[in-house]
Amino acid sequence: MLREKVYLQLKKVPIGKVVTYKILAHSINSKAYRAIGSFMRTNKDPVNLPCFKVVCSDGEVGEYSGRGGIKRKIELLRKDGIEVKNNKVDLKKYLHKF
């Protein structure tokens, strides 16, 4: 199933790196970027499936449906070693490519 493929790929994103919805979709040969967002919103295991590492293609942090919202997402990104400035991540520095 698509969801399981997405989650398996997400687990491969190393500490200190992020991935975009688009790159995550392409990594499983899909163009279902919106589905990726839906999968992140319904993630029931954020400890093992770090959905906070998925950001927008322009580096914008994007939304976070977990407890604490965007503030919590930024906190988790920083805890992971990723700098966030003005709600954006420097993709040149932190982007993971599969």
DSSP file (Angstrom, degrees, kcal/mol; ACC not computed):
  #  RESIDUE AA STRUCTURE BP1 BP2  ACC     N-H-->O    O-->H-N    N-H-->O    O-->H-N    TCO  KAPPA ALPHA  PHI   PSI    X-CA   Y-CA   Z-CA
    1    1 A M     >        0   0    0      0, 0.0     4,-1.8     0, 0.0     5,-0.2   0.000 360.0 360.0 360.0 153.9    0.0    0.0    0.0
    2    2 A L  H  >  +     0   0    0      1,-0.2     4,-2.4     2,-0.2     5,-0.2   0.902 360.0  55.5 -60.6 -44.8    1.1    3.6   -0.6
    3    3 A R  H  > S+     0   0    0      1,-0.2     4,-2.5     2,-0.2    -1,-0.2   0.918 107.9  48.2 -57.3 -46.6    0.9    4.6    3.0
    4    4 A E  H  > S+     0   0    0      1,-0.2     4,-2.3     2,-0.2    -1,-0.2   0.884 110.3  51.8 -64.4 -38.8    3.3    1.8    4.1
    5    5 A K  H  X S+     0   0    0     -4,-1.8     4,-2.1     2,-0.2    -1,-0.2   0.913 110.4  49.2 -62.3 -42.8    5.7    2.7    1.3
    6    6 A V  H  X S+     0   0    0     -4,-2.4     4,-2.6     1,-0.2    -2,-0.2   0.938 111.6  48.4 -61.9 -47.6    5.7    6.4    2.4
    7    7 A Y  H  X S+     0   0    0     -4,-2.5     4,-1.7     1,-0.2    -1,-0.2   0.874 109.5  52.6 -63.7 -38.0    6.3    5.4    6.1
    8    8 A L  H  < S+     0   0    0     -4,-2.3     4,-0.5     2,-0.2    -1,-0.2   0.915 111.9  45.9 -63.4 -42.0    9.2    3.1    5.2
    9    9 A Q  H >< S+     0   0    0     -4,-2.1     3,-1.6     1,-0.2     4,-0.4   0.910 108.0  56.7 -65.9 -41.9   10.8    5.9    3.2
   10   10 A L  H >< S+     0   0    0     -4,-2.6     3,-1.5     1,-0.3    -1,-0.2   0.869  99.8  59.4 -58.4 -37.5   10.3    8.4    6.0
   11   11 A K  T 3< S+     0   0    0     -4,-1.7    -1,-0.3     1,-0.3    -2,-0.2   0.722  97.6  62.2 -63.5 -20.4   12.1    6.1    8.4
   12   12 A K  T <  S+     0   0    0     -3,-1.6    -1,-0.3    -4,-0.5    -2,-0.2   0.579  73.8 107.1 -83.4 -10.2   15.2    6.4    6.1
   13   13 A V  S <  S-     0   0    0     -3,-1.5     3,-0.1    -4,-0.4     4,-0.1  -0.584  71.2-133.4 -72.0 117.7   15.5   10.2    6.6
   14   14 A P    >   -     0   0    0      0, 0.0     3,-1.6     0, 0.0    -1,-0.1  -0.179  27.8 -79.7 -72.7 164.0   18.6   10.5    8.9
   15   15 A I  T 3  S+     0   0    0      1,-0.3     3,-0.1    66,-0.0    66,-0.1  -0.353 118.7  26.6 -57.2 137.1   18.9   12.7   12.0
   16   16 A G  T 3  S+     0   0    0      1,-0.3     2,-0.3    64,-0.2    -1,-0.3   0.562 106.2  96.3  84.4   8.9   19.6   16.3   11.0
   17   17 A K    <   -     0   0    0     -3,-1.6    -1,-0.3    -4,-0.1     2,-0.3  -0.919  51.3-161.8-129.8 156.1   17.8   16.1    7.7
   18   18 A V  B     -a   95   0A   0     76,-2.7    78,-3.2    -2,-0.3     2,-0.3  -0.803   5.8-151.9-125.4 170.5   14.4   16.9    6.3
   19   19 A V  E     -b   54   0B   0     34,-2.5    36,-2.5    -2,-0.3     2,-0.2  -0.972  16.5-123.3-139.9 153.1   12.5   15.8    3.2
   20   20 A T  E  >  -b   55   0B   0     -2,-0.3     4,-2.5    76,-0.3     5,-0.2  -0.583  25.4-114.9 -93.7 161.5    9.8   17.6    1.2
   21   21 A Y  H  > S+     0   0    0     34,-1.2     4,-2.3    -2,-0.2     5,-0.2   0.910 117.9  50.5 -57.7 -42.3    6.4   16.1    0.4
   22   22 A K  H  > S+     0   0    0      2,-0.2     4,-2.8     1,-0.2    -1,-0.2   0.922 110.9  45.8 -65.5 -46.6    7.3   16.1   -3.3
   23   23 A I  H  > S+     0   0    0      1,-0.2     4,-2.0     2,-0.2    -1,-0.2   0.894 112.2  52.2 -65.4 -38.7   10.7   14.3   -2.8
   24   24 A L  H  < S+     0   0    0     -4,-2.5     4,-0.5     2,-0.2    -1,-0.2   0.918 111.7  46.4 -62.7 -42.7    9.0   11.8   -0.5
   25   25 A A  H ><>S+     0   0    0     -4,-2.3     5,-2.0     1,-0.2     3,-1.4   0.934 112.4  49.8 -63.9 -46.4    6.3   11.1   -3.1
   26   26 A H  H ><5S+     0   0    0     -4,-2.8     3,-2.0     1,-0.3    -1,-0.2   0.827  99.6  66.5 -62.4 -31.1    8.9   10.8   -5.9
   27   27 A S  T 3<5S+     0   0    0     -4,-2.0    -1,-0.3     1,-0.3    -2,-0.2   0.709 107.5  40.2 -65.9 -17.8   11.0    8.4   -3.8
   28   28 A I  T < 5S-     0   0    0     -3,-1.4    -1,-0.3    -4,-0.5    -2,-0.2   0.086 122.9-105.0-114.0  21.7    8.1    5.8   -4.1
   29   29 A N  T < 5S+     0   0    0     -3,-2.0     2,-0.3     1,-0.2    -3,-0.2   0.902  80.9 124.1  57.8  46.6    7.4    6.7   -7.7
   30   30 A S      < -     0   0    0     -5,-2.0    -1,-0.2    -8,-0.2    -2,-0.2  -0.908  55.1-158.5-131.2 158.9    4.3    8.6   -7.0
   31   31 A K        +     0   0    0     -2,-0.3     2,-1.8    -3,-0.1     3,-0.3   0.097  59.9 118.5-116.7  17.7    3.0   12.1   -7.7
   32   32 A A     >  +     0   0    0      1,-0.2     4,-1.6    -7,-0.2     3,-0.1  -0.438  25.5 154.0 -86.6  64.0    0.5   12.0   -4.8
   33   33 A Y  H  > S+     0   0    0     -2,-1.8     4,-1.6     1,-0.2    -1,-0.2   0.885  72.3  52.0 -61.0 -40.3    2.0   14.9   -2.8
   34   34 A R  H  > S+     0   0    0     -3,-0.3     4,-2.0     1,-0.2    -1,-0.2   0.863 105.3  55.5 -66.5 -34.9   -1.4   15.7   -1.1
   35   35 A A  H  > S+     0   0    0      1,-0.2     4,-2.6     2,-0.2    -1,-0.2   0.882 102.8  56.7 -63.9 -36.5   -1.7   12.0    0.0
   36   36 A I  H  X S+     0   0    0     -4,-1.6     4,-2.2     1,-0.2    -1,-0.2   0.932 106.5  49.3 -59.3 -45.6    1.7   12.4    1.6
   37   37 A G  H  X S+     0   0    0     -4,-1.6     4,-2.2     1,-0.2    -1,-0.2   0.894 110.3  50.9 -60.1 -40.8    0.3   15.3    3.7
   38   38 A S  H  X S+     0   0    0     -4,-2.0     4,-1.6     1,-0.2    -1,-0.2   0.901 108.9  50.9 -63.9 -41.1   -2.7   13.2    4.6
   39   39 A F  H  < S+     0   0    0     -4,-2.6    -2,-0.2     1,-0.2    -1,-0.2   0.888 109.9  50.0 -64.2 -38.2   -0.5   10.4    5.7
   40   40 A M  H >< S+     0   0    0     -4,-2.2     3,-1.1     1,-0.2    -1,-0.2   0.901 109.1  51.9 -67.2 -39.6    1.6   12.7    7.9
   41   41 A R  H 3< S+     0   0    0     -4,-2.2    -1,-0.2     1,-0.2    -2,-0.2   0.815 114.4  42.7 -65.6 -30.2   -1.6   14.2    9.5
   42   42 A T  T 3< S+     0   0    0     -4,-1.6     2,-0.3    -5,-0.1    -1,-0.2   0.234  79.3 136.8-102.8  13.6   -2.9   10.7   10.4
   43   43 A N    <   -     0   0    0     -3,-1.1    -3,-0.1     1,-0.2    -4,-0.0  -0.459  31.7-173.4 -62.3 119.5    0.4    9.3   11.6
   44   44 A K  S    S+     0   0    0     -2,-0.3    -1,-0.2     1,-0.2     3,-0.1   0.437  76.3  50.6 -95.5  -0.8   -0.3    7.4   14.8
   45   45 A D    >>  +     0   0    0      4,-0.1     4,-2.4     1,-0.1     3,-0.6  -0.487  56.2 160.0-136.4  65.1    3.3    6.7   15.7
   46   46 A P  T 34 S+     0   0    0      0, 0.0     6,-0.2     0, 0.0    -1,-0.1   0.685  73.3  64.0 -65.1 -16.9    5.3   10.0   15.5
   47   47 A V  T 34 S+     0   0    0      1,-0.2    -2,-0.1    -3,-0.1    -3,-0.0   0.928 118.0  24.4 -69.6 -44.6    8.1    8.6   17.7
   48   48 A N  T <4 S+     0   0    0     -3,-0.6    -1,-0.2     1,-0.2    -3,-0.0   0.637 127.1  50.0 -95.2 -17.3    9.0    5.9   15.1
   49   49 A L  S  < S-     0   0    0     -4,-2.4     2,-2.5    -9,-0.0    -1,-0.2  -0.828  78.7-155.5-122.2  90.1    7.7    7.8   12.0
   50   50 A P    >   +     0   0    0      0, 0.0     3,-2.1     0, 0.0     4,-0.1  -0.360  24.2 166.4 -73.2  75.0    9.1   11.3   12.3
   51   51 A C  G >   +     0   0    0     -2,-2.5     3,-1.7     1,-0.3   -11,-0.1   0.697  66.6  76.0 -63.9 -18.3    6.5   13.2   10.3
   52   52 A F  G 3  S+     0   0    0      1,-0.3    -1,-0.3    -6,-0.2    25,-0.1   0.689  83.4  68.5 -65.1 -16.2    7.9   16.5   11.6
   53   53 A K  G <  S+     0   0    0     -3,-2.1   -34,-2.5   -35,-0.1     2,-0.6   0.472  78.6  93.9 -82.0  -1.7   10.8   16.0    9.2
   54   54 A V  E <   +b   19   0B   0     -3,-1.7     2,-0.2   -36,-0.2   -34,-0.2  -0.835  54.9 168.9 -97.6 121.9    8.5   16.6    6.2
   55   55 A V  E     -b   20   0B   0    -36,-2.5   -34,-1.2    -2,-0.6     6,-0.2  -0.740  37.0 -83.5-125.9 171.6    8.5   20.2    5.0
   56   56 A C    >   -     0   0    0      4,-2.5     3,-2.1    -2,-0.2    -1,-0.1  -0.303  43.3-106.2 -73.7 160.7    7.3   22.2    2.0
   57   57 A S  T 3  S+     0   0    0      1,-0.3    -1,-0.1     2,-0.1   -37,-0.1   0.686 120.4  53.9 -63.4 -20.0    9.3   22.5   -1.2
   58   58 A D  T 3  S-     0   0    0      2,-0.1    -1,-0.3    32,-0.0    33,-0.1   0.349 123.5-102.3 -95.5   6.3   10.2   26.1   -0.4
   59   59 A G  S <  S+     0   0    0     -3,-2.1    30,-2.4     1,-0.3    -2,-0.1   0.309  72.2 148.7  91.7  -8.7   11.6   25.1    3.0
   60   60 A E  B     -C   88   0C   0     28,-0.2    -4,-2.5     1,-0.1    -1,-0.3  -0.346  54.0-128.5 -58.9 137.2    8.6   26.4    4.9
   61   61 A V        -     0   0    0     26,-2.8    -1,-0.1    -6,-0.2    27,-0.1   0.865  41.9-164.1 -58.0 -38.2    8.0   24.3    8.0
   62   62 A G        -     0   0    0     25,-0.3    -1,-0.1    -7,-0.1     2,-0.1  -0.351  30.9 -34.4  82.3-167.0    4.4   23.7    7.0
   63   63 A E        -     0   0    0     -2,-0.1     2,-0.3    10,-0.0     6,-0.0  -0.364  43.8-160.7 -89.2 168.0    1.7   22.4    9.3
   64   64 A Y        -     0   0    0     -2,-0.1     8,-0.1     2,-0.1     6,-0.1  -0.886   7.7-170.0-150.8 116.4    1.9   20.0   12.2
   65   65 A S        +     0   0    0     -2,-0.3     3,-0.1     4,-0.1    -1,-0.1   0.496  58.5 102.7 -88.4  -3.2   -1.2   18.2   13.5
   66   66 A G  S >  S-     0   0    0      1,-0.2     3,-2.2     3,-0.1     6,-0.1  -0.225  92.5 -64.7 -72.2 169.0    0.5   16.8   16.5
   67   67 A R  T 3  S+     0   0    0      1,-0.3    -1,-0.2     5,-0.1    -2,-0.0  -0.296 125.5  24.9 -55.1 130.0    0.1   18.2   20.0
   68   68 A G  T >> S-     0   0    0     -3,-0.1     4,-1.1     4,-0.1     3,-0.7   0.297  97.3-139.5  96.3  -9.2    1.6   21.7   20.1
   69   69 A G  H <>  -     0   0    0     -3,-2.2     4,-1.9     1,-0.2     3,-0.4  -0.133  65.3 -13.2  58.4-147.2    1.2   22.5   16.4
   70   70 A I  H 3> S+     0   0    0      1,-0.2     4,-2.7     2,-0.2     5,-0.2   0.847 134.0  59.2 -60.4 -37.7    3.8   24.3   14.4
   71   71 A K  H <> S+     0   0    0     -3,-0.7     4,-2.0     1,-0.2    -1,-0.2   0.914 108.1  46.3 -58.6 -41.5    5.7   25.5   17.6
   72   72 A R  H  X S+     0   0    0     -4,-1.1     4,-2.6    -3,-0.4    -1,-0.2   0.887 110.1  53.6 -67.8 -38.7    6.1   21.8   18.5
   73   73 A K  H  X S+     0   0    0     -4,-1.9     4,-2.5     2,-0.2    -2,-0.2   0.928 109.9  47.3 -61.6 -45.1    7.2   20.9   15.0
   74   74 A I  H  X S+     0   0    0     -4,-2.7     4,-2.6     1,-0.2    -1,-0.2   0.902 110.9  52.4 -62.7 -41.1    9.9   23.6   15.1
   75   75 A E  H  X S+     0   0    0     -4,-2.0     4,-2.3    -5,-0.2    -2,-0.2   0.916 110.5  47.3 -60.1 -44.1   11.0   22.4   18.5
   76   76 A L  H  X S+     0   0    0     -4,-2.6     4,-1.4     2,-0.2    -2,-0.2   0.892 111.1  51.2 -66.4 -40.0   11.3   18.8   17.2
   77   77 A L  H  <>S+     0   0    0     -4,-2.5     5,-2.4     2,-0.2     3,-0.3   0.935 112.1  46.5 -61.8 -45.9   13.3   20.0   14.1
   78   78 A R  H ><5S+     0   0    0     -4,-2.6     3,-1.8     1,-0.2    -2,-0.2   0.896 108.9  54.4 -64.2 -40.0   15.7   22.0   16.3
   79   79 A K  H 3<5S+     0   0    0     -4,-2.3    -1,-0.2     1,-0.3    -2,-0.2   0.814 105.4  55.3 -61.5 -29.4   16.1   19.0   18.7
   80   80 A D  T 3<5S-     0   0    0     -4,-1.4    -1,-0.3    -3,-0.3   -64,-0.2   0.424 128.0-101.1 -83.3  -0.3   17.0   17.0   15.6
   81   81 A G  T < 5S+     0   0    0     -3,-1.8     2,-0.5     1,-0.3    -3,-0.2   0.628  79.1 134.5  92.6  14.5   19.8   19.5   14.8
   82   82 A I      < -     0   0    0     -5,-2.4    -1,-0.3    -6,-0.2     2,-0.3  -0.863  50.9-133.5-103.7 125.8   18.0   21.5   12.1
   83   83 A E        -     0   0    0     -2,-0.5     7,-0.5     7,-0.1     2,-0.5  -0.563  18.4-165.3 -76.1 137.5   18.0   25.3   12.2
   84   84 A V        +     0   0    0     -2,-0.3     2,-0.4     5,-0.1     5,-0.2  -0.987   8.8 177.9-125.7 121.4   14.7   27.0   11.6
   85   85 A K  B >  S-D   88   0C   0      3,-2.4     3,-1.3    -2,-0.5    -2,-0.0  -0.989  72.8 -10.6-125.6 127.0   14.6   30.7   10.8
   86   86 A N  T 3  S-     0   0    0     -2,-0.4    -1,-0.2     1,-0.3     3,-0.1   0.888 128.7 -57.3  52.9  42.3   11.4   32.6   10.1
   87   87 A N  T 3  S+     0   0    0      1,-0.2   -26,-2.8   -27,-0.1     2,-0.3   0.734 116.7 112.2  62.2  25.6    9.6   29.2   10.0
   88   88 A K  B <   -CD  60  85C   0     -3,-1.3    -3,-2.4   -28,-0.2     2,-0.4  -0.948  56.5-146.0-130.1 151.9   11.9   28.0    7.2
   89   89 A V        -     0   0    0    -30,-2.4     2,-1.1    -2,-0.3    -5,-0.1  -0.920  28.3-117.6-111.1 137.9   14.5   25.3    6.9
   90   90 A D    >>  -     0   0    0     -7,-0.5     4,-2.4    -2,-0.4     3,-0.9  -0.654  27.3-168.4 -76.4 102.4   17.6   25.8    4.6
   91   91 A L  H 3> S+     0   0    0     -2,-1.1     4,-1.8     1,-0.3    -1,-0.2   0.784  81.9  63.7 -67.0 -27.1   17.0   23.0    2.1
   92   92 A K  H 34 S+     0   0    0      1,-0.2    -1,-0.3     2,-0.2    -2,-0.1   0.838 115.7  31.9 -63.4 -30.0   20.5   23.4    0.7
   93   93 A K  H <4 S+     0   0    0     -3,-0.9    -2,-0.2     1,-0.1    -1,-0.2   0.820 131.8  27.1 -94.6 -36.7   21.9   22.4    4.1
   94   94 A Y  H  < S+     0   0    0     -4,-2.4   -76,-2.7   -77,-0.1     2,-0.3   0.445  82.0 120.8-114.6  -1.2   19.3   20.0    5.5
   95   95 A L  B  <  -a   18   0A   0     -4,-1.8     2,-0.5    -5,-0.2   -76,-0.2  -0.476  46.6-151.7 -73.6 130.9   17.6   18.3    2.6
   96   96 A H        -     0   0    0    -78,-3.2     2,-0.5    -2,-0.3   -76,-0.3  -0.859   8.8-164.3 -97.7 132.6   17.8   14.5    2.3
   97   97 A K              0   0    0     -2,-0.5   -73,-0.0   -78,-0.1   -78,-0.0  -0.971 360.0 360.0-117.5 133.7   17.6   13.0   -1.1
   98   98 A F              0   0    0     -2,-0.5    -1,-0.1   -75,-0.1    -2,-0.0   0.465 360.0 360.0 -77.7 360.0   16.9    9.3   -1.5
